[in-house]
């Protein structure tokens, strides 16, 4: 088999195995929205405690980004993903047996550390197996495929919980996680070997020292501007899809669990659809990753503003269309990864990607927890949490995104050809 054909086949095998792992990552990120009521009742959680339980995964995930970046650059993505996969499997199985908030928190912390490396380590592998021009397309495709995990955590999870209970459902996912981890260790390779048309890692510059890499990354003002918009991009998305969208739909719009899962599923479908074409839009229409990102975030800002009160006035078909449109707008956020790939040299790309992902996951963690505090501060009415409590809570990520967009307008427009 010619070298280029062998390499092409090998890199798509690697893509497929890593996609299975990332599907599970996304499932863990957003699955609490559907089962929030069950877990709150069984573990007797307040809104503040529920927000903390959801947010702890993202806090741990975010903090883990900083040491994981240098580990990926030095030890290799395959080893890091495999080791972290073991922690995820343990955390998932422990969560299915949680009988208190403390045990559930410990499990979510293990899941946070375990899932922290997957996407950025995957993108580091892609930086060696795909060209810079291919990177935007393949990274968007990975996010689209990974969103199948998001999809499975909506209506399918609601059906599974109704049939088998939330504990058995999460136990099954923990077992699947262990099996996929074995696949990653056995089949993934960090870079092409000589037989695949690569150098096997024998040539090229040595990785920069950890602190030198951080100085280069955090000394770039454009990195900070991208970090701020990334914080509120993902904060808005996970505020809706990962936790508070479920309680909002059930308590304010009085949808059933199944209907809530279906509504959230439209966001996943929008995200998947958008991720498949975002890179093409950036190249063919806007000819700019920055302009694509900004346009999508403005759309997201307008749509998320609906949760300040307008959403309750919409008929369900139009509301479903709105959720799908939110997913489309959210998909513009995947542009942050090719922007980072163009911003820094390949020797520190793992550290740069994980450093940016620190802002992404901190956005999810802070937003979910702050919204829990806001919702809890309003108390409960006769029929549940008051609508104005959710309006006030959603105002936090919406206002933050508006400010972030304004600041990012001053950032440099990096080209993938640089």
Secondary structure as UniProt FT lines:
FT   HELIX           3..30
FT   HELIX           32..43
FT   HELIX           47..75
FT   HELIX           77..96
FT   HELIX           101..115
FT   TURN            116..117
FT   HELIX           118..129
FT   HELIX           132..151
FT   HELIX           152..156
FT   HELIX           157..164
FT   HELIX           166..187
FT   HELIX           194..196
FT   TURN            200..201
FT   HELIX           210..218
FT   HELIX           221..238
FT   HELIX           239..244
FT   HELIX           245..251
FT   HELIX           257..280
FT   HELIX           281..286
FT   HELIX           289..304
FT   HELIX           305..308
FT   HELIX           310..313
FT   HELIX           316..330
FT   HELIX           331..334
FT   HELIX           335..343
FT   HELIX           346..348
FT   HELIX           349..377
FT   STRAND          380..381
FT   TURN            382..383
FT   STRAND          384..385
FT   HELIX           387..408
FT   TURN            409..410
FT   TURN            416..417
//
